């Protein structure tokens, strides 16, 4: 449930962004949040 909320929050944030660069930054940040730490 926590992971689903994380993903939904990221998608909601993406809908309010105005540039492709901002969306790319958000995607990068979101993916970093779900990657395992080495």
N, C-alpha and C positions, 0 to 999 in steps of 0.2 A: 504494500500500500504506500509506503514511504517513497519507493522508487517511482511509482506511478504519479504521485504528487509532484515529484521533482521534474519528471518529463512534462507533465501538464503545465507547470509553471514556466518552463523553458519555452514551450510552444506558445503560451499566452504572451510571453514577453516578445517573441519574434513577430507576432502580428502587429505590434505597435512600432516596430523599427522602420525607419524611412529609407535606409540605404542597404545595398547588397553587402557592403563592407561591414556594417553593423551586424547584419545577420550572420555573416561569416565569423565574426568575433564571438557572437553568442553561441554558435554551433561549436566552435573550438572550446569555449569555456564549459559548455554542457558536456561535451565528450570527455573532457579532462575530469569532470566530476564523476563519471561512471567508469573510468578506467581503473583497474587495480593498481595499487601502489607496489612498486618493486622493492 
